[in-house]
């Protein structure tokens, strides 16, 4: 019996977008931070809650610390896919905020092909994310570190 797996172009676009964002963030963040795809983050121990953001920016000196903890993480990025809209927009944002991760970016894959990036920053008074900026075309941010990412390359 032969089993054939079909990977949709949406899944490849999702993976590529995450990798290109991670590469750009890794360079921009400087030597104190690493940006990777596919890294688990232990948001809490009891009840156990692990998440695997599409991109995680974490302290470089914790590269060998497992599991990665929220206090090691500066920024998480989620790329929204069909079927993950509510989880990425509501559930994960709430969990990351409660864990104290300072910055959250949500990337929506627009029909035009150029992604939209919604950026959020943690409000320490409320423990929730507040809207920051929204980008299409080029992401240009000063915080958490200066970064410019051309989304047209995706």
N, C-alpha and C positions, 0 to 999 in steps of 0.2 A: 504494500500500500504506500502510495506517495502522498505526502502532505506538502501542500504549497502555501507559503505565506505571501500575502499581498500587502505591501506597504503603500499607503496612499501618499500622494504628493503633499497633502496637508501635513502628514506626519514628518515627511522629509523637510518641509518648510519650517515646521515647528522646531525640529532638531537643529537645523542650520541657523535659524534665528537665535536660538539659545546659545549656540557655540560662538557665533559672531559677536553677540552681546558680551559673553564671558571674555572673549579675547580682547575686545575693546576696553572693558572694565578692568581687566587684569593689567593692561599697560597703563591706563590712566590712574589706577589706584596707587601705584608706586610700590616700593619694596616691602612696605609694612603690611600689605594686604595681598591675598590671592583671590582670584575669581575663577570658579570652576562650575562645570555642569555635572549633574548626577551625584551630588554630595548630600547624604542624609544629614538632617539636623534634628537632634533630640529636643523637642519643645518642652516636654515634661516627662517625668518618670512614672508618676502615678496619677491617673491612669496613663499608661504608656502612650505617647504621641510622638511619632517620628514623621517628618515630612521630607520630601525630596524636591526642593525648588528647582526650577529650570536653570537658574543661575544663583550661586551663593558667593557673596564676597565676605571673606572671613580673615581674621588675623593670621598673618603668615607664620608667626611663631607657634601656632596651634596645628600646623599641618599634620603632625603625628598624633594628635590628641583625638581619640575616638571614644564616644561619639562627639561630633561637633555640637556644642551647646549654644544657646542663644546669645550668651555673653561674648562668644567668639565672633559673632556675625554682625556685620555692619548693614548689609543690604541683601534682600532676596528679590528675585525677579521671577514672575510667573508668566508664561506665554499661554494665553487662553486658546483652547481648542474646542471644536464642537463637542459638546457633552461635558465640558469642564467649566462652563460659564459660571454657574452658581458657586461651585467650589472655589474657583479662583477669585471671583469678585467679592464673595461674602465670607465663606467659611475660613479659607486660608488667611485672608487679610485679618480677620478677627483673631485667629490663633497666633499669627506672627506678632500682632500688636500686644496681645496678652503676655507673650513670651518676652517682650521688651526689645524686639528687633527694630532699630531706629528708622530704617528706610525700607519701603516696599514699592516696587514697580510692577505694574500690570501691563502686559503687552497684548493688544487686540489686533488680530490679523484682519485688516480691512479688505473689503471686496476689491478695492483699487490695487491691492498688492503691496501698498506701502503701509507698514504697521503704524498703529497709534500707541504711544507710550504714556500711560497715566502714572504720575509719580506721587508718592505719599510720604509724609514724615510723621513720626510718632509724636503725639502731644503728651508730654509727661504728666500733665494735670489730669487728663481724662483716661490715659492708657489706651487711646484709640488713634487711628491714623486720621490725619487731616489732609485734604487735597493740597497738592503742591502745584505742579505744572503738568500740562498735557502737550505732547509733541507729535508731530508728523513730519516726515522728511529728515530733519536733523534734531537729535537730542543734544542740547547744550545746557549743562548744569554746572553749578559751582559747588554744590554740596551733594553727597558727602565728600566729594573731591572734584576738582575740575575735570570734566569729561565732555567730549564732543563725538557723537556717533552718527554717521550717515546711514540712515535706515534705507536709503535708496539702493545700497549695496546688497541688500538681502535677496 
